Amino acid sequence: MKNTANILKNADSVRVLFKSPTLSDRTSCICDVAVKQHKEAGSKNLISHLQAHHSGYEKVAAECIEKACVPTSSMIARDGHS
């Protein structure tokens, strides 16, 4: 695999690792938690969720982009979710 994890943009990680965007949130493909985020507001809350709860998310996002696959919960760590 190329070292694309280092050059991934936040928008790329969000596009791959979140689903079901609504006006107020997106749902994590990894843990099915809805994270509050307005579509027009950027990706800070979404990236903060990934950083806090899913270590290694950059590598998984890069792999899914490269292989055109959908991430699964078994591909990534789930840190600190109750």
PyMOL commands that place a pseudoatom at each C-alpha (Angstrom):
pseudoatom trace, name=CA, resn=MET, resi=1, chain=A, elem=C, hetatm=0, pos=[0.000, 0.000, 0.000]
pseudoatom trace, name=CA, resn=LYS, resi=2, chain=A, elem=C, hetatm=0, pos=[1.225, 3.495, -0.820]
pseudoatom trace, name=CA, resn=ASN, resi=3, chain=A, elem=C, hetatm=0, pos=[1.791, 5.877, 2.050]
pseudoatom trace, name=CA, resn=THR, resi=4, chain=A, elem=C, hetatm=0, pos=[-1.399, 7.825, 1.306]
pseudoatom trace, name=CA, resn=ALA, resi=5, chain=A, elem=C, hetatm=0, pos=[-2.362, 8.038, 4.984]
pseudoatom trace, name=CA, resn=ASN, resi=6, chain=A, elem=C, hetatm=0, pos=[0.070, 10.940, 5.376]
pseudoatom trace, name=CA, resn=ILE, resi=7, chain=A, elem=C, hetatm=0, pos=[-1.556, 12.980, 2.613]
pseudoatom trace, name=CA, resn=LEU, resi=8, chain=A, elem=C, hetatm=0, pos=[-5.233, 12.227, 3.236]
pseudoatom trace, name=CA, resn=LYS, resi=9, chain=A, elem=C, hetatm=0, pos=[-7.402, 15.269, 3.686]
pseudoatom trace, name=CA, resn=ASN, resi=10, chain=A, elem=C, hetatm=0, pos=[-9.937, 15.350, 6.519]
pseudoatom trace, name=CA, resn=ALA, resi=11, chain=A, elem=C, hetatm=0, pos=[-12.727, 15.467, 3.931]
pseudoatom trace, name=CA, resn=ASP, resi=12, chain=A, elem=C, hetatm=0, pos=[-11.489, 12.172, 2.450]
pseudoatom trace, name=CA, resn=SER, resi=13, chain=A, elem=C, hetatm=0, pos=[-11.523, 10.455, 5.851]
pseudoatom trace, name=CA, resn=VAL, resi=14, chain=A, elem=C, hetatm=0, pos=[-14.996, 11.829, 6.589]
pseudoatom trace, name=CA, resn=ARG, resi=15, chain=A, elem=C, hetatm=0, pos=[-16.340, 10.741, 3.192]
pseudoatom trace, name=CA, resn=VAL, resi=16, chain=A, elem=C, hetatm=0, pos=[-15.109, 7.170, 3.727]
pseudoatom trace, name=CA, resn=LEU, resi=17, chain=A, elem=C, hetatm=0, pos=[-15.646, 6.686, 7.472]
pseudoatom trace, name=CA, resn=PHE, resi=18, chain=A, elem=C, hetatm=0, pos=[-19.048, 8.328, 7.953]
pseudoatom trace, name=CA, resn=LYS, resi=19, chain=A, elem=C, hetatm=0, pos=[-22.415, 7.562, 6.388]
pseudoatom trace, name=CA, resn=SER, resi=20, chain=A, elem=C, hetatm=0, pos=[-25.974, 8.885, 6.319]
pseudoatom trace, name=CA, resn=PRO, resi=21, chain=A, elem=C, hetatm=0, pos=[-25.341, 12.621, 6.416]
pseudoatom trace, name=CA, resn=THR, resi=22, chain=A, elem=C, hetatm=0, pos=[-28.313, 14.626, 7.652]
pseudoatom trace, name=CA, resn=LEU, resi=23, chain=A, elem=C, hetatm=0, pos=[-28.680, 18.333, 8.342]
pseudoatom trace, name=CA, resn=SER, resi=24, chain=A, elem=C, hetatm=0, pos=[-27.316, 17.854, 11.864]
pseudoatom trace, name=CA, resn=ASP, resi=25, chain=A, elem=C, hetatm=0, pos=[-25.078, 14.771, 11.994]
pseudoatom trace, name=CA, resn=ARG, resi=26, chain=A, elem=C, hetatm=0, pos=[-23.280, 11.912, 10.287]
pseudoatom trace, name=CA, resn=THR, resi=27, chain=A, elem=C, hetatm=0, pos=[-23.055, 8.320, 11.491]
pseudoatom trace, name=CA, resn=SER, resi=28, chain=A, elem=C, hetatm=0, pos=[-19.722, 6.589, 12.007]
pseudoatom trace, name=CA, resn=CYS, resi=29, chain=A, elem=C, hetatm=0, pos=[-19.279, 3.511, 9.805]
pseudoatom trace, name=CA, resn=ILE, resi=30, chain=A, elem=C, hetatm=0, pos=[-17.075, 2.071, 12.536]
pseudoatom trace, name=CA, resn=CYS, resi=31, chain=A, elem=C, hetatm=0, pos=[-19.232, 2.367, 15.652]
pseudoatom trace, name=CA, resn=ASP, resi=32, chain=A, elem=C, hetatm=0, pos=[-22.667, 3.523, 14.399]
pseudoatom trace, name=CA, resn=VAL, resi=33, chain=A, elem=C, hetatm=0, pos=[-22.533, 6.593, 16.663]
pseudoatom trace, name=CA, resn=ALA, resi=34, chain=A, elem=C, hetatm=0, pos=[-24.188, 9.723, 15.273]
pseudoatom trace, name=CA, resn=VAL, resi=35, chain=A, elem=C, hetatm=0, pos=[-21.782, 12.650, 15.533]
pseudoatom trace, name=CA, resn=LYS, resi=36, chain=A, elem=C, hetatm=0, pos=[-23.257, 16.161, 15.463]
pseudoatom trace, name=CA, resn=GLN, resi=37, chain=A, elem=C, hetatm=0, pos=[-22.068, 18.139, 12.470]
pseudoatom trace, name=CA, resn=HIS, resi=38, chain=A, elem=C, hetatm=0, pos=[-23.838, 20.568, 10.199]
pseudoatom trace, name=CA, resn=LYS, resi=39, chain=A, elem=C, hetatm=0, pos=[-23.108, 19.945, 6.519]
pseudoatom trace, name=CA, resn=GLU, resi=40, chain=A, elem=C, hetatm=0, pos=[-21.843, 23.505, 6.039]
pseudoatom trace, name=CA, resn=ALA, resi=41, chain=A, elem=C, hetatm=0, pos=[-19.621, 23.515, 9.138]
pseudoatom trace, name=CA, resn=GLY, resi=42, chain=A, elem=C, hetatm=0, pos=[-16.557, 21.566, 8.070]
pseudoatom trace, name=CA, resn=SER, resi=43, chain=A, elem=C, hetatm=0, pos=[-15.349, 18.364, 9.667]
pseudoatom trace, name=CA, resn=LYS, resi=44, chain=A, elem=C, hetatm=0, pos=[-13.859, 19.297, 13.058]
pseudoatom trace, name=CA, resn=ASN, resi=45, chain=A, elem=C, hetatm=0, pos=[-16.344, 17.350, 15.230]
pseudoatom trace, name=CA, resn=LEU, resi=46, chain=A, elem=C, hetatm=0, pos=[-16.140, 14.330, 12.943]
pseudoatom trace, name=CA, resn=ILE, resi=47, chain=A, elem=C, hetatm=0, pos=[-12.333, 14.246, 12.912]
pseudoatom trace, name=CA, resn=SER, resi=48, chain=A, elem=C, hetatm=0, pos=[-12.285, 14.823, 16.693]
pseudoatom trace, name=CA, resn=HIS, resi=49, chain=A, elem=C, hetatm=0, pos=[-14.533, 11.762, 17.093]
pseudoatom trace, name=CA, resn=LEU, resi=50, chain=A, elem=C, hetatm=0, pos=[-12.192, 9.644, 14.966]
pseudoatom trace, name=CA, resn=GLN, resi=51, chain=A, elem=C, hetatm=0, pos=[-9.102, 10.854, 16.845]
pseudoatom trace, name=CA, resn=ALA, resi=52, chain=A, elem=C, hetatm=0, pos=[-10.675, 10.232, 20.259]
pseudoatom trace, name=CA, resn=HIS, resi=53, chain=A, elem=C, hetatm=0, pos=[-12.290, 6.863, 19.585]
pseudoatom trace, name=CA, resn=HIS, resi=54, chain=A, elem=C, hetatm=0, pos=[-10.687, 5.161, 16.573]
pseudoatom trace, name=CA, resn=SER, resi=55, chain=A, elem=C, hetatm=0, pos=[-6.900, 5.123, 16.578]
pseudoatom trace, name=CA, resn=GLY, resi=56, chain=A, elem=C, hetatm=0, pos=[-5.514, 4.201, 13.186]
pseudoatom trace, name=CA, resn=TYR, resi=57, chain=A, elem=C, hetatm=0, pos=[-8.455, 5.645, 11.274]
pseudoatom trace, name=CA, resn=GLU, resi=58, chain=A, elem=C, hetatm=0, pos=[-6.152, 7.365, 8.746]
pseudoatom trace, name=CA, resn=LYS, resi=59, chain=A, elem=C, hetatm=0, pos=[-4.647, 4.062, 7.606]
pseudoatom trace, name=CA, resn=VAL, resi=60, chain=A, elem=C, hetatm=0, pos=[-8.084, 2.457, 7.251]
pseudoatom trace, name=CA, resn=ALA, resi=61, chain=A, elem=C, hetatm=0, pos=[-9.447, 5.433, 5.305]
pseudoatom trace, name=CA, resn=ALA, resi=62, chain=A, elem=C, hetatm=0, pos=[-6.443, 5.361, 2.952]
pseudoatom trace, name=CA, resn=GLU, resi=63, chain=A, elem=C, hetatm=0, pos=[-6.821, 1.605, 2.423]
pseudoatom trace, name=CA, resn=CYS, resi=64, chain=A, elem=C, hetatm=0, pos=[-10.539, 1.921, 1.686]
pseudoatom trace, name=CA, resn=ILE, resi=65, chain=A, elem=C, hetatm=0, pos=[-9.917, 4.724, -0.799]
pseudoatom trace, name=CA, resn=GLU, resi=66, chain=A, elem=C, hetatm=0, pos=[-7.134, 2.777, -2.517]
pseudoatom trace, name=CA, resn=LYS, resi=67, chain=A, elem=C, hetatm=0, pos=[-9.112, -0.481, -2.697]
pseudoatom trace, name=CA, resn=ALA, resi=68, chain=A, elem=C, hetatm=0, pos=[-12.538, 1.130, -3.205]
pseudoatom trace, name=CA, resn=CYS, resi=69, chain=A, elem=C, hetatm=0, pos=[-13.931, -0.811, -0.255]
pseudoatom trace, name=CA, resn=VAL, resi=70, chain=A, elem=C, hetatm=0, pos=[-16.248, 0.055, 2.608]
pseudoatom trace, name=CA, resn=PRO, resi=71, chain=A, elem=C, hetatm=0, pos=[-14.759, 0.158, 6.123]
pseudoatom trace, name=CA, resn=THR, resi=72, chain=A, elem=C, hetatm=0, pos=[-15.988, -2.331, 8.697]
pseudoatom trace, name=CA, resn=SER, resi=73, chain=A, elem=C, hetatm=0, pos=[-15.818, -2.213, 12.479]
pseudoatom trace, name=CA, resn=SER, resi=74, chain=A, elem=C, hetatm=0, pos=[-13.265, -5.037, 12.486]
pseudoatom trace, name=CA, resn=MET, resi=75, chain=A, elem=C, hetatm=0, pos=[-10.790, -2.942, 10.466]
pseudoatom trace, name=CA, resn=ILE, resi=76, chain=A, elem=C, hetatm=0, pos=[-10.176, -0.351, 13.170]
pseudoatom trace, name=CA, resn=ALA, resi=77, chain=A, elem=C, hetatm=0, pos=[-9.767, 0.050, 16.923]
pseudoatom trace, name=CA, resn=ARG, resi=78, chain=A, elem=C, hetatm=0, pos=[-12.663, 1.285, 19.035]
pseudoatom trace, name=CA, resn=ASP, resi=79, chain=A, elem=C, hetatm=0, pos=[-11.049, 3.249, 21.855]
pseudoatom trace, name=CA, resn=GLY, resi=80, chain=A, elem=C, hetatm=0, pos=[-13.067, 4.497, 24.783]
pseudoatom trace, name=CA, resn=HIS, resi=81, chain=A, elem=C, hetatm=0, pos=[-16.608, 3.799, 23.593]
pseudoatom trace, name=CA, resn=SER, resi=82, chain=A, elem=C, hetatm=0, pos=[-19.021, 2.677, 26.251]
for i in range(1, 82): cmd.bond("trace and resi %d" % i, "trace and resi %d" % (i + 1))
show_as sticks, trace
zoom trace
